[in-house]
Amino acid sequence: MEPFSSKIEIALRDELHSYIGPRYSARQVTRSVMGFRRLTPQFCSIYDPHFWRHERLWKLLGGAAFNGTPFKSVIWRLFGVKIGKRVYDAGLNMPEKTLVTIGDECTFNEGNHVQGHSLEDGTFKTDYIVIGNRCTFGVDGWVNYGVNMRDGSSLGADAMLMKGEDIPQGATFSGNPAREVVVPAAGCQRPLEIAGGPRQRTYEAAAGTSKPVHGVHGKPRAAHRQRNRP
């Protein structure tokens, strides 16, 4: 009698083959569209035959199976993506897979899109996208072509990173269009100045080195108010 553990292994293997088989066939179809060559950056008219061939890629599989599992990176490599180690992918989509390079220990969430093309005023443009090590994408974050995200950078939820952006190392971008989120350094205090008026406080007063603040006629305000009391 066959052990129960062997039955589980056989079931898992058959299940894996049922997923890998169609995805491998889709990979073959996808690569054959471009003649089994890797894509290169293009700038051409929408009436150019290259655009017509490239457009077929959008009608094929944009994502991959096994979201949130270690098998997702394996599927991406079959499609030609240059992807590193220990990458968590919960739902990334990439139309131009061979234009994308992903580093180690990156995190992708549901609804992320890395799009290597654009249609602008009757022209078709594509470019490389480089995502460095330890980069993080929030839910529904979008990246356009020509982007370079350096090591340790992150993109917020629902953020749209526009074409050609170069994200500094360790920076966080958010919004649509995405802009850098700047966090003030610890212990850094802004000058508490209010221009003019009796409530004016100087930076020295805020820092604890207060100086007497005089009124319009050169007299201390406190004494001036005391004199006018009934």
C-alpha positions in Angstrom: 0.0 0.0 0.0 1.4 3.4 -1.0 2.2 5.7 1.9 0.0 8.7 2.5 2.9 11.1 2.2 3.7 9.8 -1.2 0.1 10.4 -2.3 0.4 14.0 -1.1 3.7 14.4 -3.1 2.1 13.0 -6.2 -0.9 15.3 -5.9 1.3 18.3 -5.4 3.4 17.4 -8.3 0.4 16.9 -10.6 -1.1 20.2 -9.4 2.2 22.0 -10.0 2.5 20.6 -13.5 -1.1 21.6 -14.3 -0.1 25.2 -13.5 3.4 25.2 -14.9 2.5 23.6 -18.2 0.1 26.3 -19.5 2.4 29.0 -18.2 5.3 27.5 -20.0 3.3 27.4 -23.2 2.3 31.0 -22.7 5.9 31.8 -22.2 6.8 30.2 -25.5 4.0 32.1 -27.3 5.0 35.4 -25.6 8.7 35.0 -26.6 7.9 33.8 -30.1 5.9 37.1 -30.8 9.2 39.0 -30.7 11.2 36.2 -32.5 12.7 34.9 -29.2 14.7 38.1 -28.8 14.7 40.4 -25.8 13.0 43.7 -26.2 15.0 46.9 -26.7 14.0 50.5 -26.1 12.0 51.9 -29.0 10.7 55.2 -30.2 8.4 54.9 -33.3 5.1 55.8 -34.8 2.0 53.8 -33.9 1.9 53.0 -37.7 5.2 51.3 -37.5 5.2 47.4 -37.9 7.3 47.1 -34.7 4.4 48.6 -32.7 1.9 46.2 -34.3 4.1 43.2 -33.3 4.6 44.6 -29.8 0.9 45.2 -29.3 0.3 41.5 -29.4 2.2 41.2 -26.0 -0.6 43.2 -24.3 -3.1 40.6 -25.4 -1.2 37.8 -23.8 -0.6 36.9 -20.2 0.4 40.1 -18.3 0.7 38.5 -14.8 1.8 35.1 -13.6 0.5 32.4 -11.3 1.4 31.6 -7.7 1.0 35.1 -6.3 2.6 35.2 -2.8 4.6 32.0 -3.2 8.3 31.3 -4.0 7.2 29.9 -7.4 6.3 33.4 -8.7 9.9 34.3 -9.3 10.4 31.1 -11.2 7.5 31.9 -13.5 8.9 35.4 -14.1 12.3 34.0 -15.1 10.6 31.7 -17.6 9.1 34.8 -19.2 12.5 36.5 -19.4 12.5 38.8 -16.4 15.8 39.4 -14.7 14.8 38.9 -11.1 16.8 38.4 -7.9 16.5 36.2 -4.9 14.0 36.3 -2.0 11.5 38.4 -3.8 7.9 38.5 -2.4 5.3 39.1 -5.2 1.6 39.2 -4.2 0.3 40.4 -7.5 2.7 42.2 -9.9 1.9 42.7 -13.6 4.5 43.4 -16.3 3.6 43.7 -20.0 7.2 44.1 -21.2 8.9 41.4 -19.1 12.3 41.4 -20.8 12.7 45.2 -20.2 12.5 44.8 -16.4 15.3 44.1 -14.0 14.4 43.4 -10.3 17.0 43.1 -7.5 17.1 40.9 -4.4 14.7 41.0 -1.4 12.0 43.2 -3.1 8.4 43.3 -2.0 5.4 43.7 -4.4 1.8 43.9 -3.4 -1.6 43.4 -5.0 -2.3 45.5 -8.1 1.3 46.6 -8.8 2.1 47.4 -12.4 5.5 47.8 -14.0 4.8 49.2 -17.4 7.6 49.6 -19.9 5.7 51.4 -22.7 3.7 54.5 -23.4 1.6 56.0 -26.2 2.1 59.7 -26.6 0.8 61.9 -29.4 0.8 59.1 -32.0 4.2 57.8 -30.9 5.1 54.5 -29.2 7.9 54.6 -26.6 9.5 51.8 -24.5 12.5 51.8 -22.2 14.2 49.7 -19.5 13.0 49.7 -15.9 15.5 48.9 -13.1 14.3 48.1 -9.5 17.2 47.8 -7.1 17.6 45.6 -4.0 15.2 45.8 -1.1 12.6 48.0 -2.9 9.0 48.0 -1.7 5.8 48.7 -3.6 2.5 49.6 -1.9 -0.8 48.3 -3.1 -1.8 49.5 -6.6 1.5 51.2 -7.1 2.4 52.0 -10.8 5.8 52.4 -12.4 6.2 53.8 -16.0 9.1 53.2 -18.4 12.6 54.5 -17.9 12.4 54.4 -14.1 15.4 53.6 -12.0 14.6 52.8 -8.3 17.8 52.6 -6.3 18.4 50.2 -3.4 16.1 50.5 -0.4 13.6 52.9 -2.1 9.9 52.5 -1.8 6.7 53.5 -3.6 3.5 54.2 -1.6 0.0 52.8 -2.2 -1.9 54.1 -5.2 1.2 56.0 -6.3 2.1 56.7 -9.9 5.8 56.9 -10.7 6.1 58.9 -13.9 8.5 58.0 -16.8 12.2 58.5 -16.4 12.2 59.1 -12.6 15.5 58.3 -10.8 14.6 57.5 -7.2 17.5 58.0 -4.7 18.7 55.3 -2.4 16.4 54.8 0.6 13.9 57.4 -0.6 10.1 57.1 -0.4 7.8 58.4 -3.1 4.0 58.7 -2.9 1.1 60.4 -4.6 0.0 60.8 -8.2 2.3 61.8 -9.8 4.6 60.4 -7.2 6.8 62.9 -5.2 9.4 62.3 -2.5 8.1 62.1 1.1 10.5 64.2 3.2 10.6 63.5 6.9 12.2 66.2 9.2 15.2 65.1 11.0 14.8 64.3 14.7 15.4 67.2 17.0 15.2 69.8 14.2 12.9 72.6 15.3 11.5 75.2 12.9 11.8 78.9 13.7 8.5 80.0 15.3 8.3 83.4 13.7 5.1 85.3 13.0 5.6 88.4 10.9 4.7 91.6 12.9 1.9 92.1 15.4 1.8 92.0 19.2 2.0 88.2 19.2 5.4 88.1 17.5 7.8 85.6 18.9 11.4 85.5 17.7 13.5 82.4 17.1 15.6 83.4 20.2 12.5 83.4 22.4 11.5 79.9 21.1 15.0 78.7 21.8 14.9 80.0 25.4 17.1 83.1 25.0 14.3 85.6 25.0 15.0 89.3 24.5 12.7 92.2 25.5 10.3 92.9 22.6 9.6 96.6 22.2 6.5 98.2 20.8 6.2 100.8 18.1 7.5 103.7 20.3 10.5 101.8 21.7 8.9 101.0 25.1 8.4 97.5 26.5 5.0 96.2 25.5 4.2 94.9 29.0 4.7 98.4 30.6 2.8 100.0 27.8 -0.2 97.8 28.5 0.1 98.4 32.3 0.0 102.2 31.8 -3.2 102.1 29.7 -5.2 100.0 32.2 -8.0 102.0 34.0 
